[in-house]
Amino acid sequence: LQRTNCELPTSTVIVNEKKATRTIMHYRGKLQEPSLAELQAAFPDIGIFSWIHFEGRNFENLLSMIRFVHDQRKNQRPKISLECEKVRDFETLEDAIPFADVIFVSKDFARFISYRLGCYKTCFDRLYFHCRVLFRH
């Protein structure tokens, strides 16, 4: 996809090797998130890809886009991964989870879902039921 007259997002990562920590400074810019129609037009044959990752931040289009990729793929390809980091639109991420093969879960998201379900173990049991691989970052 090509966007004109936009400010691109920029991230800078500062790593402290002694403390084994990192700090990410991010400028969001004014780059508009892609729509389902743009995804379909730009990539009519998603079968050419081996993996497609969804950041889990384009809440307006996330569910329709991940469903499109899931429904169009053949022989479990491409693999679909989803980052569940934000909790502000939890229901959208929760609805998208069953379509993903791999889920990356932030500690904030895990805490939020475990609080909602009442048990940390129930949280991971439920997430693991929907996908084959689950990463916590």
ROLUM-715156 format. One line per field, with one value per residue: chain; x, y, z of N, C-alpha, C, O, CB in turn. Coordinates in Angstrom, 1 decimal. Glycine has a CB too. Layout:
BEGIN
chain	A|... .
n.x	X|... .
n.y	Y|... .
n.z	Z|... .
ca.x	X|... .
ca.y	Y|... .
ca.z	Z|... .
c.x	X|... .
c.y	Y|... .
c.z	Z|... .
o.x	X|... .
o.y	Y|... .
o.z	Z|... .
cb.x	X|... .
cb.y	Y|... .
cb.z	Z|... .
END
This chain:
BEGIN
chain	A|A|A|A|A|A|A|A|A|A|A|A|A|A|A|A|A|A|A|A|A|A|A|A|A|A|A|A|A|A|A|A|A|A|A|A|A|A|A|A|A|A|A|A|A|A|A|A|A|A|A|A|A|A|A|A|A|A|A|A|A|A|A|A|A|A|A|A|A|A|A|A|A|A|A|A|A|A|A|A|A|A|A|A|A|A|A|A|A|A|A|A|A|A|A|A|A|A|A|A|A|A|A|A|A|A|A|A|A|A|A|A|A|A|A|A|A|A|A|A|A|A|A|A|A|A|A|A|A|A|A|A|A|A|A|A|A .
n.x	0.8|0.4|0.9|0.5|1.8|2.0|3.0|5.4|5.3|7.7|10.0|12.2|14.5|15.9|18.4|19.3|21.8|23.0|21.0|19.2|17.0|14.6|13.7|11.2|10.7|8.2|6.8|3.8|2.9|1.1|0.0|-2.5|-4.4|-4.7|-7.5|-10.0|-10.8|-8.6|-6.6|-7.5|-7.4|-4.7|-3.5|-4.6|-4.2|-3.6|-2.4|0.2|1.9|3.7|3.3|1.3|1.1|-0.8|-1.0|-2.8|-3.9|-5.4|-8.3|-10.8|-10.8|-9.7|-10.9|-12.4|-10.4|-8.6|-10.4|-10.8|-8.3|-8.0|-10.2|-9.5|-7.1|-5.2|-4.6|-3.7|-2.1|-1.4|0.3|-1.2|-0.6|-1.2|-1.0|-1.7|-1.9|-2.9|-5.5|-7.7|-9.7|-10.8|-12.7|-12.7|-10.1|-10.4|-12.4|-11.0|-9.0|-9.6|-9.1|-6.4|-3.2|-0.9|-0.4|0.7|1.0|0.7|1.8|0.1|-2.3|-2.7|-3.1|-5.4|-7.3|-7.2|-8.1|-10.7|-11.7|-11.3|-9.3|-5.9|-4.9|-7.1|-7.3|-5.1|-5.6|-7.9|-7.0|-5.1|-6.6|-7.7|-5.5|-2.4|0.1|1.4|2.6|4.1|4.9 .
n.y	-1.2|2.2|5.4|8.8|12.1|11.7|11.3|9.2|6.5|6.2|4.3|4.0|2.0|1.6|-0.1|-1.5|-3.3|-4.1|-4.0|-5.6|-4.6|-2.7|0.2|1.7|4.2|5.7|7.3|7.9|9.1|10.1|8.2|6.5|3.6|0.6|-0.4|-3.1|-3.3|-2.2|-4.0|-6.3|-5.5|-5.0|-7.4|-9.8|-12.6|-14.2|-16.5|-16.7|-16.0|-17.0|-16.4|-14.2|-11.3|-9.7|-6.7|-6.0|-3.5|-2.0|-1.6|-1.0|-2.4|-4.8|-7.4|-8.0|-8.1|-10.2|-12.3|-12.4|-13.1|-15.6|-17.1|-17.1|-18.5|-21.5|-24.9|-24.4|-22.2|-18.8|-18.9|-17.4|-14.8|-13.0|-10.1|-9.4|-6.9|-4.4|-3.3|-1.7|-2.2|-4.7|-6.7|-6.9|-8.0|-10.4|-11.6|-12.0|-13.8|-16.7|-17.0|-17.0|-18.6|-18.3|-16.5|-13.5|-12.3|-9.6|-8.7|-7.0|-7.5|-10.2|-10.0|-8.5|-10.1|-12.4|-11.2|-10.6|-13.1|-14.3|-16.0|-16.7|-19.1|-20.1|-18.2|-18.6|-21.3|-20.9|-19.2|-20.9|-23.0|-22.0|-21.6|-22.8|-22.0|-20.0|-17.0|-15.1|-11.8 .
n.z	0.0|-0.7|0.6|0.4|1.3|4.1|7.6|8.7|11.0|13.7|15.5|18.3|19.9|23.1|24.6|27.7|28.6|31.0|33.0|31.7|30.3|28.3|26.5|24.7|22.4|20.8|17.9|16.6|14.3|11.3|9.8|8.1|9.0|7.2|5.2|4.9|2.2|0.9|1.6|0.3|-2.4|-2.7|-2.1|-3.6|-3.8|-1.1|-0.6|-1.5|0.5|3.4|6.0|7.9|9.9|12.4|14.0|16.0|16.5|14.8|15.3|14.1|11.7|12.1|12.7|10.4|8.5|9.5|9.4|6.6|5.6|6.9|5.8|3.1|2.9|2.1|2.8|5.5|5.1|4.5|7.7|10.6|12.7|15.8|17.6|20.9|22.7|23.6|25.7|25.4|23.5|24.1|23.4|20.6|20.1|21.5|19.9|17.6|18.2|17.8|15.1|14.7|14.4|16.0|18.9|20.4|23.5|25.7|29.0|30.2|28.8|29.4|32.2|32.3|31.0|32.7|35.0|34.2|33.7|36.1|36.9|36.4|35.3|33.9|32.0|30.3|29.6|28.1|26.0|24.9|24.0|21.6|19.9|18.5|19.3|21.8|23.0|25.5|26.1 .
ca.x	0.0|1.2|0.3|1.2|1.6|1.8|4.1|5.6|5.7|9.1|10.3|13.6|14.6|17.1|18.6|20.2|22.3|23.3|19.7|18.4|15.7|14.6|12.7|10.8|10.1|7.4|6.0|2.7|2.8|-0.3|-0.3|-3.8|-4.4|-5.3|-8.9|-10.1|-10.8|-7.2|-5.9|-8.0|-6.9|-3.2|-3.1|-5.7|-3.8|-2.8|-1.7|1.6|2.6|3.8|2.9|0.8|1.0|-1.7|-0.5|-3.9|-4.2|-6.4|-9.5|-11.9|-10.7|-8.9|-11.7|-12.8|-9.1|-8.1|-11.3|-10.6|-7.1|-8.3|-11.1|-8.8|-5.9|-5.3|-3.7|-3.2|-1.1|-0.4|0.0|-1.7|-0.3|-1.9|-0.4|-2.7|-1.2|-3.8|-6.8|-8.8|-10.8|-10.5|-13.6|-12.2|-9.0|-10.9|-13.1|-10.0|-8.1|-9.8|-8.6|-4.9|-2.4|0.0|-0.8|1.6|0.2|1.5|1.5|-1.1|-3.5|-2.9|-3.6|-6.8|-8.2|-7.3|-9.0|-12.0|-12.1|-11.2|-8.2|-4.8|-4.8|-8.3|-7.0|-4.2|-6.3|-8.8|-6.2|-4.4|-7.6|-7.9|-4.4|-1.4|1.3|1.0|3.8|3.9|6.1 .
ca.y	0.0|3.5|6.6|10.1|13.2|11.2|11.2|7.8|6.1|5.9|3.8|3.9|1.1|1.8|-1.4|-1.5|-4.7|-4.4|-4.3|-6.5|-3.9|-2.0|1.3|2.0|5.5|5.6|8.3|7.2|9.7|10.3|7.2|5.9|2.2|0.0|-1.0|-4.4|-3.2|-2.0|-5.3|-7.2|-5.0|-5.1|-8.8|-10.7|-14.0|-14.2|-17.8|-16.6|-15.7|-18.1|-15.9|-12.8|-10.9|-8.6|-6.0|-5.9|-2.1|-1.5|-2.2|-0.8|-3.3|-6.0|-8.6|-8.3|-8.4|-11.5|-13.3|-12.5|-14.0|-17.0|-17.7|-17.3|-19.4|-22.9|-25.8|-23.7|-21.2|-18.5|-18.9|-16.1|-14.4|-11.8|-9.5|-9.0|-6.1|-3.3|-3.8|-0.8|-2.8|-6.1|-7.6|-7.1|-8.9|-11.7|-12.2|-12.3|-14.9|-18.0|-17.1|-17.0|-19.8|-17.9|-15.3|-12.9|-11.7|-8.8|-9.0|-6.2|-8.2|-11.4|-9.6|-8.0|-11.3|-13.2|-10.5|-10.7|-14.5|-14.6|-16.9|-16.7|-20.4|-20.1|-17.3|-19.3|-22.5|-20.5|-18.8|-22.1|-23.8|-21.4|-21.5|-23.9|-21.4|-18.8|-16.4|-14.0|-10.9 .
ca.z	0.0|-0.8|1.2|0.1|2.3|5.5|8.5|9.0|12.4|14.0|16.9|18.7|21.1|23.9|25.4|28.8|28.8|32.4|33.7|30.8|30.1|27.0|26.5|23.3|22.2|19.5|17.4|15.8|13.0|10.9|8.8|8.3|9.0|6.0|5.3|4.3|0.7|0.5|1.8|-0.7|-3.6|-2.8|-2.0|-3.9|-3.5|0.1|-0.6|-1.8|1.8|4.4|7.4|8.0|11.3|12.7|15.2|17.0|16.9|13.8|15.8|13.2|10.5|12.4|12.6|9.0|7.8|9.9|8.8|5.2|5.5|7.4|4.9|1.8|2.9|1.7|3.5|6.7|4.7|5.4|9.1|11.0|14.1|16.3|18.9|21.8|23.7|24.1|26.4|25.3|22.7|24.4|22.7|19.2|20.1|21.9|18.8|16.6|18.6|17.2|13.7|14.7|14.7|17.0|19.6|21.2|24.6|26.6|30.4|30.5|28.2|30.2|33.5|32.0|30.7|33.8|36.0|33.7|33.8|37.5|37.2|35.5|34.6|33.0|30.9|29.4|29.1|27.1|24.9|24.3|23.3|20.3|19.0|18.7|19.9|22.6|23.5|26.4|26.0 .
c.x	0.9|0.4|1.1|0.9|1.3|3.1|4.2|5.8|7.2|9.2|11.8|13.6|16.0|17.2|19.6|20.6|22.6|22.0|18.8|17.0|15.8|13.5|12.4|10.1|9.4|6.7|5.0|2.6|1.3|-0.6|-1.6|-3.7|-5.1|-6.7|-8.9|-10.1|-9.4|-6.4|-6.3|-7.5|-5.4|-2.8|-4.2|-5.5|-3.0|-2.1|-0.2|2.5|2.6|3.3|2.4|0.5|0.1|-1.2|-1.6|-4.1|-5.2|-7.8|-10.7|-11.9|-10.1|-9.7|-12.0|-11.5|-8.6|-9.1|-11.1|-9.4|-7.3|-9.2|-10.5|-7.7|-6.2|-4.3|-3.0|-2.1|-1.8|-0.7|-0.4|-1.3|-1.0|-1.2|-1.6|-2.0|-2.1|-5.0|-7.9|-10.0|-10.7|-11.4|-13.2|-11.1|-9.5|-11.6|-12.1|-9.1|-8.4|-9.3|-7.1|-4.3|-1.4|-0.4|0.3|0.9|1.1|1.0|0.2|-2.4|-3.8|-3.5|-5.1|-7.7|-8.3|-8.2|-10.4|-12.6|-12.0|-10.1|-7.2|-4.7|-6.0|-8.0|-6.1|-4.8|-7.2|-8.1|-5.6|-5.4|-7.8|-6.7|-3.4|-0.2|0.9|2.3|3.4|5.1|5.8 .
c.y	1.2|4.6|7.8|11.1|12.7|11.2|9.7|7.6|5.8|5.3|3.7|3.0|1.4|0.6|-1.1|-2.9|-5.0|-4.8|-5.2|-5.9|-3.2|-0.9|1.6|3.3|5.4|6.9|7.7|7.8|9.8|9.3|6.4|4.3|1.7|-0.5|-2.4|-4.3|-3.0|-3.3|-6.3|-6.8|-5.2|-6.5|-9.7|-12.2|-14.1|-15.6|-17.8|-16.3|-16.9|-17.7|-14.4|-12.5|-9.7|-8.0|-5.9|-4.5|-1.4|-2.0|-2.1|-1.9|-4.7|-7.3|-9.0|-8.7|-9.8|-12.6|-13.5|-13.4|-15.4|-17.7|-17.9|-18.2|-20.8|-23.7|-25.1|-22.7|-20.0|-18.7|-17.5|-15.9|-13.1|-11.3|-8.9|-8.2|-5.1|-4.0|-2.8|-1.3|-4.3|-7.1|-7.9|-8.1|-10.3|-12.4|-12.6|-13.5|-16.3|-18.1|-17.1|-18.3|-19.5|-16.6|-14.8|-12.0|-10.9|-9.1|-8.2|-6.9|-9.4|-11.1|-9.2|-9.2|-12.2|-12.6|-10.7|-12.2|-15.0|-15.6|-16.9|-18.0|-20.5|-19.3|-18.0|-20.6|-22.0|-20.0|-20.0|-22.9|-23.3|-21.4|-22.6|-23.3|-20.2|-18.3|-15.2|-13.1|-9.7 .
c.z	0.0|-0.3|0.8|1.2|3.7|6.3|8.9|10.5|12.5|15.4|17.1|19.9|21.8|24.8|26.5|29.1|30.2|33.2|32.9|30.6|28.7|27.2|25.0|23.3|20.8|19.2|16.4|14.4|12.6|9.7|9.1|8.2|7.7|6.2|4.7|2.8|0.2|0.5|0.6|-2.1|-3.8|-2.8|-2.3|-3.7|-2.3|0.2|-0.9|-0.6|2.7|5.8|7.2|9.4|11.4|14.0|16.3|17.4|16.0|14.2|14.9|12.1|10.9|12.2|11.2|8.2|8.2|9.4|7.3|4.9|5.8|6.4|3.5|1.8|2.6|2.4|4.7|6.4|4.2|6.9|9.5|12.5|14.5|17.6|19.7|22.9|24.3|24.7|26.2|24.4|22.8|23.6|21.3|19.2|20.5|20.7|17.7|16.9|18.0|15.8|13.6|15.1|15.9|17.6|20.5|22.3|25.5|28.0|30.8|30.0|29.0|31.6|33.3|31.8|31.9|34.9|35.5|33.9|35.3|37.9|36.0|34.6|33.6|31.8|29.9|28.8|27.9|25.8|24.1|23.5|21.8|19.4|19.4|19.4|20.6|23.2|24.4|26.4|26.9 .
o.x	1.9|-0.8|2.4|-0.2|0.4|4.2|3.3|6.5|7.8|8.6|12.6|12.9|17.0|16.3|20.7|19.9|22.4|22.0|17.7|16.0|16.8|12.5|13.3|9.2|10.1|6.0|5.4|2.3|0.5|-1.4|-1.7|-2.9|-6.0|-7.0|-7.9|-9.5|-9.0|-5.6|-5.4|-7.1|-4.9|-1.7|-4.8|-6.4|-1.7|-1.2|0.5|3.7|1.7|2.9|3.0|-0.1|0.2|-1.1|-1.2|-4.5|-5.8|-8.3|-11.5|-13.0|-10.1|-9.2|-11.9|-11.6|-8.2|-8.6|-11.1|-9.4|-6.9|-8.9|-10.9|-7.3|-7.4|-3.1|-1.8|-1.3|-2.7|-1.9|0.0|-1.5|-1.2|-1.0|-2.3|-1.6|-2.1|-5.5|-9.0|-11.1|-10.5|-11.0|-13.4|-11.1|-9.1|-11.5|-12.4|-8.6|-7.4|-9.2|-6.5|-4.9|-1.1|-0.9|0.9|0.1|2.1|-0.1|-0.6|-3.4|-4.9|-4.4|-6.0|-8.8|-9.4|-8.9|-11.3|-13.8|-12.6|-9.9|-7.5|-4.6|-5.8|-8.4|-6.5|-4.5|-7.3|-8.5|-5.6|-5.0|-8.1|-6.9|-3.5|0.5|0.1|3.0|2.5|6.2|6.7 .
o.y	1.3|4.8|7.7|11.1|13.2|11.2|9.2|8.4|5.3|5.9|3.4|3.2|1.3|0.2|-0.6|-3.7|-6.2|-5.7|-5.6|-6.5|-3.0|-1.1|1.7|3.6|5.1|7.4|7.2|7.1|9.7|9.7|5.8|3.8|2.3|-0.9|-2.8|-5.1|-3.5|-3.6|-6.9|-7.7|-5.6|-6.8|-10.4|-12.9|-14.0|-15.7|-18.8|-16.5|-17.7|-18.5|-13.6|-13.2|-8.7|-8.7|-5.7|-4.3|-0.4|-2.8|-3.0|-2.3|-5.6|-8.2|-10.1|-9.6|-10.6|-13.7|-14.6|-14.3|-16.3|-18.9|-18.9|-18.7|-21.3|-23.2|-25.3|-22.3|-20.2|-18.7|-16.5|-16.7|-12.3|-12.1|-8.0|-8.8|-4.9|-5.0|-3.1|-0.8|-5.0|-8.1|-9.0|-9.0|-11.3|-13.6|-13.5|-14.2|-16.9|-19.3|-17.3|-19.1|-20.4|-15.7|-15.6|-11.1|-11.4|-9.7|-8.7|-7.0|-9.7|-11.8|-9.6|-9.3|-12.7|-13.3|-10.9|-12.3|-16.1|-15.9|-16.9|-17.9|-21.0|-19.7|-18.0|-21.0|-22.7|-20.3|-20.0|-23.6|-24.1|-21.3|-23.2|-24.1|-19.4|-19.0|-14.5|-13.6|-8.9 .
o.z	0.6|-0.7|0.9|1.8|4.3|5.7|9.4|11.1|11.6|16.3|16.2|20.9|21.1|25.5|26.2|29.7|30.6|34.0|33.4|30.7|28.1|27.9|24.2|24.0|19.8|20.0|15.4|13.5|13.5|8.8|10.1|7.4|7.3|7.3|4.0|2.1|-0.9|-0.3|0.0|-2.9|-4.8|-3.4|-1.4|-3.5|-2.4|1.1|-0.7|-0.6|2.6|6.6|6.5|10.2|10.6|15.0|17.5|18.6|16.3|13.4|14.8|11.7|10.0|11.6|10.8|7.3|7.3|9.1|6.9|4.1|5.1|6.1|2.8|0.7|2.7|2.6|4.9|7.2|3.4|7.2|8.9|13.3|13.6|18.5|19.2|23.9|25.6|24.3|26.7|24.7|21.8|23.1|20.8|18.3|19.9|20.6|16.9|16.0|17.6|15.3|12.5|15.8|16.7|16.9|21.3|21.9|26.0|28.3|31.6|30.7|29.3|32.0|34.1|32.4|32.1|35.6|36.4|34.2|35.6|39.0|34.9|33.4|32.5|30.7|28.7|27.6|26.9|24.7|22.9|22.5|20.9|18.1|20.4|20.1|20.1|23.9|24.1|26.5|27.0 .
cb.x	-0.9|1.7|0.1|0.9|0.5|1.3|4.0|6.8|4.8|10.0|9.7|14.2|14.5|17.0|19.1|19.5|23.5|24.0|19.0|18.2|15.4|14.3|13.2|9.8|11.2|6.4|6.9|1.4|3.5|-0.6|0.9|-4.8|-5.1|-4.4|-9.9|-11.5|-11.7|-6.5|-6.2|-9.5|-7.3|-2.6|-2.5|-6.1|-3.1|-3.7|-2.4|1.9|1.9|5.3|4.1|-0.6|2.4|-3.2|0.0|-3.5|-2.9|-5.9|-9.9|-11.8|-9.9|-8.5|-13.0|-13.4|-8.1|-8.0|-12.8|-10.3|-5.9|-9.1|-12.3|-8.4|-5.3|-5.2|-2.6|-2.7|-0.1|0.1|1.3|-3.3|1.3|-3.4|0.6|-3.6|0.0|-4.2|-6.5|-8.3|-10.8|-10.8|-15.0|-11.8|-7.9|-11.9|-14.1|-9.1|-8.2|-11.3|-9.1|-4.4|-1.6|1.5|-2.1|2.7|-0.5|1.2|2.6|-1.0|-3.2|-1.6|-2.8|-6.8|-7.6|-5.9|-8.6|-12.1|-11.3|-12.5|-8.8|-3.5|-4.9|-9.6|-6.2|-2.9|-7.1|-9.7|-5.2|-3.7|-9.0|-8.4|-3.7|-1.0|2.4|0.0|4.8|3.6|6.3 .
cb.y	0.0|3.7|6.4|10.6|14.1|9.7|12.1|7.2|4.9|7.2|2.3|5.3|-0.4|3.1|-2.5|-0.8|-4.9|-3.2|-3.0|-7.9|-2.9|-2.9|2.6|0.9|6.7|4.4|9.5|7.4|8.9|11.7|6.2|6.4|1.6|-1.1|0.0|-5.1|-2.0|-0.9|-5.9|-7.3|-3.5|-4.3|-9.1|-10.5|-14.6|-14.0|-18.8|-15.5|-14.5|-18.6|-15.9|-12.6|-10.6|-9.0|-4.7|-6.7|-1.3|-1.8|-1.6|0.6|-2.7|-6.0|-8.5|-7.1|-7.4|-11.5|-12.8|-11.1|-13.4|-16.9|-16.9|-15.9|-19.3|-23.0|-26.2|-24.7|-21.8|-17.1|-19.3|-16.0|-14.3|-12.1|-8.4|-10.2|-5.4|-2.4|-3.9|0.5|-2.3|-6.4|-7.0|-5.8|-8.4|-11.5|-11.2|-11.1|-15.1|-18.3|-15.9|-15.9|-20.3|-17.7|-15.5|-12.0|-12.8|-7.3|-8.7|-4.8|-8.6|-12.1|-8.4|-7.1|-12.1|-13.5|-9.0|-10.4|-15.4|-15.2|-18.4|-16.5|-21.6|-19.6|-16.1|-19.6|-23.2|-19.3|-17.8|-22.9|-23.7|-20.0|-20.2|-24.5|-21.2|-19.1|-15.8|-14.5|-10.4 .
cb.z	1.2|-2.2|2.7|-1.3|1.8|5.4|9.7|8.2|12.9|13.8|17.0|19.0|20.6|24.7|24.4|30.1|27.9|33.1|33.9|31.4|31.2|25.8|27.2|22.7|22.3|19.6|16.7|16.5|11.9|10.5|8.7|7.2|10.3|5.4|4.5|4.7|0.3|1.3|3.1|-0.8|-3.8|-1.6|-0.6|-5.4|-4.8|1.3|-1.5|-2.8|2.5|4.5|8.3|7.1|11.8|12.7|14.9|18.1|16.9|12.4|17.1|12.6|9.4|13.9|13.4|8.3|8.1|11.4|9.1|4.6|6.3|8.8|4.7|1.4|4.3|0.1|2.5|7.6|3.7|5.2|9.9|10.9|14.3|16.5|18.5|22.4|23.0|23.0|27.9|24.7|21.2|25.9|22.7|18.6|21.1|23.1|18.2|16.3|20.1|17.2|12.9|15.7|13.5|16.4|20.5|20.4|25.4|26.3|31.3|29.9|26.8|30.4|34.1|30.8|29.5|34.4|36.0|32.2|32.9|38.0|37.3|36.2|35.6|33.7|31.4|30.0|30.2|27.6|25.3|25.4|24.0|20.5|19.0|17.4|18.9|23.7|22.4|27.9|24.6 .
END
